[in-house]
């Protein structure tokens, strides 16, 4: 009888064990599928990221090179001051035909007669119009250059620059491109002679806005963005942290604080263009602050960044274990001492993370800045935050709307600079976070 019972129990145990094995196998299979889905999602994200970065870099790396002529230019008195009036009237140095000096230098090197008007026009088109400002500035700074021959590096025109970089298909018919066969022949000869060459383009970092692609740079936009980020940091960080500490540690839990919390969360989701409309109405129309000033842009971006910093700071304060608060209070610390001596230092890494996220978001915003007039054409550096300026994302937006092909590489180059700016900010935030990070 006992043998029959044992055989029956073994028969019943085998199906139960089999069902457990099947269940374990299904669970492991589900875990493997979930892991595969996660790896696939990360892989797709990385693939699209590499495609995006590859597209930007492939189009923009050439913006950091610029085609230049290096020629002995004769600062002829017959061209600059034929009547010899500069001693009595220095303004005559402003109105001189400085591009003619560069054109004549090219003609001499190529052995061309200046009386050949079609050839002279073609040579003039090979030189950037920025040579007028460059040579005029040289003469104004040192009038003794008049009558001398000095080696000078001048920019090539945007069309010649694109052709020399290989961005123009020279095999198509001459009528379908902006550079002629004669200019291509001169370009090859000048390159063989060492007169024409590609150099590192420092102008993209230091020059201001220009209608000529070869002379355009993001210098003004960088200064404007730096002013705005400084204003955002100085205003949003202390205000956001103070508001978070009060709401999280000191404010009573009632309907008013609940309403404030809901509104803060809603403001974090408001489209940025709404903050631009608010800034236009309050700071420009009501307060009378100047349009396209870095101060107004910084104030608008501060309003947009505050909800993000408040939410991140409150989350960082909540993450501090309650035992820290209880231990500080138990040792006789006041609530103020407990918050500022114990809770806040432990929450600092999270606060810095939220701050840098808010600043990075503000740095890339374009829509609110367009509404307050920062889309203006600004060629001079702003001396103060009250001066007209622009910002990096706005500069990228303006260049993207230009018709000239040469602005395509300038647009991608400016995007690379913006990404480097963001990278530097993120690296700084990581270093600060590690500096203040504590483990418990």
C-alpha positions in Angstrom: 0.0 0.0 0.0 2.8 2.4 0.9 4.4 1.6 -2.5 1.2 2.6 -4.3 1.0 5.9 -2.4 4.6 6.7 -3.1 4.2 6.0 -6.8 1.1 8.1 -6.9 2.8 11.1 -5.2 5.8 10.8 -7.5 3.4 10.8 -10.5 1.7 14.0 -9.2 5.1 15.7 -8.4 6.5 15.2 -11.9 3.8 17.4 -13.7 4.1 20.1 -11.0 7.9 20.2 -11.4 7.5 20.3 -15.2 5.1 23.3 -14.9 7.6 25.1 -12.7 10.4 24.4 -15.2 8.2 25.8 -18.0 7.3 28.9 -15.9 11.0 29.6 -15.1 11.9 29.2 -18.8 9.2 31.6 -19.8 10.3 34.1 -17.2 13.9 33.9 -18.4 12.8 34.2 -22.0 10.8 37.3 -21.1 13.8 38.8 -19.4 16.0 38.1 -22.4 13.5 39.7 -24.7 13.2 42.8 -22.5 17.0 43.1 -22.4 17.1 42.7 -26.2 14.5 45.5 -26.5 16.5 47.8 -24.3 19.7 47.1 -26.2 17.9 47.7 -29.5 16.4 51.0 -28.3 19.8 52.2 -27.2 21.4 51.1 -30.4 18.7 52.9 -32.5 19.3 56.1 -30.4 23.0 55.9 -30.9 22.7 55.2 -34.6 20.5 58.3 -35.1 22.8 60.4 -32.9 25.8 59.4 -35.0 23.9 60.1 -38.2 23.0 63.6 -36.9 26.5 64.4 -35.7 28.1 62.9 -38.8 25.8 65.1 -41.0 26.6 68.2 -39.0 30.4 67.6 -38.9 30.7 66.5 -42.5 29.0 69.8 -43.6 30.6 72.0 -41.0 34.2 71.1 -40.5 35.2 73.0 -43.7 33.9 76.2 -42.0 37.0 76.1 -39.8 39.2 76.6 -42.9 39.2 79.7 -45.0 40.8 80.3 -48.4 43.1 83.3 -48.4 45.5 85.1 -50.8 48.9 86.2 -49.5 50.1 89.0 -51.8 52.5 92.0 -51.7 49.9 94.8 -51.9 51.1 98.3 -52.9 49.3 101.0 -50.9 49.5 103.4 -53.8 49.0 107.0 -53.0 47.4 107.5 -56.4 44.6 105.2 -55.3 44.3 106.1 -51.6 45.0 109.9 -51.6 45.7 111.2 -55.1 45.3 114.9 -53.9 47.5 114.5 -50.8 44.8 115.8 -48.5 45.1 113.3 -45.7 47.1 115.7 -43.5 44.2 118.3 -43.5 41.4 115.8 -43.9 41.9 112.3 -42.5 38.5 111.3 -43.8 39.9 110.9 -47.3 41.4 107.6 -46.1 37.9 106.2 -45.6 36.6 106.8 -49.1 39.5 105.2 -51.0 39.0 102.3 -53.4 40.8 99.7 -51.3 39.6 96.6 -53.3 41.4 98.1 -56.3 44.7 97.7 -54.4 44.0 93.9 -54.0 42.9 93.5 -57.6 46.0 95.3 -58.9 48.2 93.0 -56.8 46.5 89.9 -58.3 46.8 91.3 -61.8 50.5 91.9 -61.3 51.1 88.4 -60.1 49.2 86.9 -63.0 50.8 89.2 -65.5 47.5 90.8 -66.6 46.9 94.3 -68.0 44.7 96.5 -65.9 43.1 97.9 -69.0 41.5 94.5 -69.7 38.2 95.3 -68.0 36.5 91.8 -68.2 39.6 90.2 -66.7 39.7 92.9 -64.0 36.1 92.3 -63.1 36.7 88.6 -62.9 39.6 89.2 -60.6 37.6 91.5 -58.4 34.9 88.8 -58.0 37.6 86.4 -56.7 38.4 88.7 -53.7 36.1 89.2 -50.7 34.5 92.6 -50.2 35.8 92.5 -46.7 39.2 93.5 -48.0 37.8 97.1 -48.1 37.4 97.2 -44.3 40.7 95.3 -43.7 42.9 97.5 -45.8 41.2 100.7 -44.7 41.7 99.7 -41.1 45.4 99.1 -41.7 45.9 102.5 -43.4 43.9 104.3 -40.7 46.0 102.7 -37.9 49.3 103.4 -39.7 49.1 106.1 -42.5 52.8 105.6 -43.1 51.9 102.5 -45.2 50.8 104.7 -48.0 53.5 104.4 -50.8 54.8 101.1 -49.4 54.4 97.5 -50.6 53.5 95.1 -47.8 52.6 91.4 -47.8 49.0 91.0 -46.7 46.7 88.0 -46.3 43.2 88.7 -47.6 40.1 86.6 -47.9 38.9 85.0 -51.1 35.3 85.4 -52.1 32.7 82.8 -51.0 32.4 81.4 -54.5 36.2 80.9 -54.9 36.4 79.5 -51.4 33.7 76.9 -52.1 35.4 75.9 -55.4 38.9 75.7 -53.8 37.5 73.4 -51.1 36.0 71.1 -53.7 32.4 71.9 -52.8 31.5 73.0 -56.4 31.2 70.5 -59.3 33.6 72.0 -61.8 32.6 69.5 -64.4 29.2 71.1 -65.1 28.7 73.7 -67.8 30.2 77.1 -67.0 26.8 78.8 -67.2 25.5 76.6 -64.3 28.1 77.7 -61.8 29.2 81.0 -60.2 32.9 80.6 -61.0 34.1 80.8 -64.6 36.7 78.6 -66.3 39.1 81.5 -66.4 38.8 82.0 -62.7 39.4 78.3 -62.2 42.5 78.5 -64.3 43.8 81.5 -62.2 42.8 79.7 -59.0 45.0 76.7 -59.9 47.9 78.9 -60.9 47.7 80.9 -57.7 47.5 77.7 -55.6 50.6 76.3 -57.5 52.5 79.5 -56.8 51.6 79.3 -53.1 49.6 82.5 -53.2 46.3 80.8 -52.6 46.0 78.5 -49.6 43.6 77.3 -46.9 44.3 78.5 -43.4 42.6 78.0 -40.0 39.6 80.2 -39.9 39.9 82.2 -36.7 37.3 84.6 -38.1 34.4 82.2 -37.4 35.1 82.6 -33.7 35.8 86.4 -33.6 34.0 88.1 -36.5 30.5 89.5 -36.2 27.5 89.1 -38.5 28.2 89.8 -42.2 26.3 89.5 -45.4 29.4 88.0 -46.9 29.7 84.3 -45.9 33.5 84.3 -46.0 33.7 87.1 -43.4 30.9 86.0 -41.1 31.5 84.7 -37.6 29.8 84.0 -34.3 31.9 86.3 -32.1 29.0 88.6 -31.3 26.7 85.7 -30.8 29.1 84.0 -28.4 29.4 87.2 -26.3 25.6 87.6 -26.3 25.1 84.0 -25.2 27.7 84.3 -22.5 26.0 87.5 -21.1 22.6 85.8 -21.2 23.9 82.6 -19.5 25.6 84.7 -16.8 22.3 86.6 -16.1 20.3 83.3 -16.1 22.8 81.7 -13.6 22.9 84.8 -11.3 19.1 85.1 -11.1 17.6 81.7 -11.6 20.0 79.7 -9.3 19.5 81.6 -6.0 15.8 82.4 -6.6 15.1 78.8 -7.7 17.0 77.2 -4.7 15.5 79.6 -2.2 11.9 78.9 -3.5 12.6 75.2 -3.4 13.9 75.2 0.2 11.0 77.2 1.4 8.4 75.0 -0.3 10.0 71.8 0.7 11.2 72.5 4.2 9.4 75.5 5.7 6.1 76.1 3.9 2.9 74.7 5.5 1.1 72.1 3.5 -2.2 73.7 2.5 -4.2 74.6 -0.6 -2.0 77.7 -1.4 1.2 75.7 -1.5 -0.5 73.0 -3.5 -1.7 75.6 -6.0 1.9 77.0 -6.2 3.3 73.5 -6.8 0.8 72.8 -9.6 1.5 76.1 -11.3 5.3 75.5 -11.1 4.8 72.1 -12.8 2.6 73.7 -15.4 5.0 76.4 -16.1 7.7 73.9 -16.9 5.6 72.6 -19.7 4.6 76.0 -21.2 6.0 76.5 -24.8 9.0 78.7 -24.8 7.4 81.1 -27.3 4.9 82.1 -24.6 7.8 83.3 -22.4 8.9 85.3 -25.4 5.5 87.0 -25.6 5.6 87.6 -21.8 9.1 89.2 -22.1 8.0 91.4 -25.0 5.0 92.6 -23.1 6.7 93.1 -19.7 10.4 93.9 -20.2 10.2 95.7 -23.6 6.8 97.3 -23.9 6.1 98.0 -20.2 9.6 98.4 -18.6 11.1 100.0 -21.7 14.2 97.9 -21.9 16.0 98.0 -25.3 15.1 95.3 -27.8 17.7 92.8 -28.8 19.7 93.4 -25.6 21.3 90.5 -23.7 19.7 91.7 -20.5 16.2 91.2 -21.9 17.1 87.8 -23.3 18.6 86.8 -20.0 15.5 87.8 -18.1 13.2 85.9 -20.5 15.4 82.8 -20.3 15.5 83.2 -16.4 11.7 83.0 -16.3 11.8 79.9 -18.6 14.5 78.2 -16.5 13.1 78.8 -13.0 10.5 76.0 -13.1 13.1 73.4 -14.1 15.5 74.4 -11.4 12.8 74.5 -8.7 11.5 71.0 -9.7 15.0 69.5 -9.8 16.0 71.2 -6.5 12.9 69.9 -4.7 13.6 66.4 -6.0 17.2 66.7 -4.7 16.0 67.8 -1.3 13.5 65.0 -1.0 16.2 62.5 -1.9 18.1 63.4 1.3 17.3 60.7 3.9 15.0 61.8 6.7 17.5 60.4 9.2 19.9 63.3 8.4 17.2 65.8 9.4 16.3 63.8 12.5 20.0 63.4 13.6 20.7 67.2 13.1 17.6 68.2 15.1 18.3 65.6 17.7 21.8 67.1 18.3 20.2 70.5 18.9 20.5 72.2 15.5 17.8 74.7 14.6 15.7 74.0 11.5 17.7 76.7 9.6 21.0 75.0 10.6 19.6 71.6 9.7 18.7 72.8 6.2 21.8 74.8 5.3 24.5 72.8 7.1 23.3 69.3 6.4 20.5 68.9 3.9 21.5 71.5 1.3 25.2 70.2 1.0 23.9 66.7 0.4 21.4 67.9 -2.2 24.0 70.0 -4.0 24.8 67.4 -6.7 21.1 67.2 -7.7 20.7 70.9 -7.6 23.7 71.4 -9.9 22.4 68.8 -12.3 19.0 70.6 -12.5 20.7 73.9 -13.0 22.9 72.7 -15.8 19.9 71.1 -17.5 18.0 74.4 -17.3 21.0 76.4 -18.6 21.5 74.0 -21.5 17.9 74.3 -22.3 18.1 78.1 -22.2 21.2 78.1 -24.3 19.5 76.3 -27.2 16.3 78.4 -27.2 15.5 80.5 -30.3 11.8 81.3 -30.3 11.6 83.6 -27.3 14.7 85.5 -28.4 13.2 86.1 -31.9 10.2 87.8 -30.3 12.3 90.3 -28.3 14.3 91.3 -31.4 17.5 89.4 -31.0 17.3 88.5 -34.7 18.7 91.9 -35.5 21.9 92.2 -37.7 24.6 93.0 -35.2 28.2 93.3 -36.4 29.8 95.0 -33.4 30.7 93.4 -30.1 28.3 94.3 -27.2 30.1 96.2 -24.5 27.4 95.6 -21.8 24.3 93.5 -21.5 22.3 96.6 -22.5 23.9 96.8 -26.0 22.3 95.2 -29.1 23.4 91.6 -29.5 22.3 88.2 -30.7 22.8 84.6 -29.6 24.2 81.4 -31.0 20.9 79.6 -31.8 19.5 82.8 -33.4 22.7 83.2 -35.5 22.3 79.6 -36.7 18.7 80.4 -37.5 19.6 83.5 -39.5 22.4 81.7 -41.5 20.1 78.8 -42.2 17.8 81.2 -44.1 20.5 82.6 -46.3 20.5 81.8 -50.0 24.2 81.5 -50.5 25.6 78.0 -50.5 28.6 79.1 -48.4 26.3 79.8 -45.5 25.5 76.1 -45.3 28.9 75.2 -43.9 28.8 78.3 -41.7 25.5 77.0 -40.2 26.9 73.6 -39.5 30.1 75.1 -38.1 28.0 77.3 -35.7 26.1 74.2 -34.6 29.4 72.5 -33.8 30.5 75.5 -31.8 27.1 75.4 -29.9 27.5 71.7 -29.2 31.0 72.4 -27.9 29.6 75.1 -25.7 27.1 72.7 -24.3 29.7 70.0 -23.8 31.9 72.4 -21.8 28.9 73.3 -19.6 28.0 69.7 -19.0 31.6 68.7 -18.2 31.8 71.6 -15.7 28.5 70.4 -14.1 29.8 66.9 -13.8 33.1 68.1 -12.1 31.1 70.3 -9.7 28.7 67.5 -8.9 31.5 65.1 -8.1 33.2 67.8 -6.0 30.1 68.1 -3.8 28.9 64.5 -4.0 28.6 62.7 -0.7 27.7 59.1 0.0 25.7 57.8 2.9 
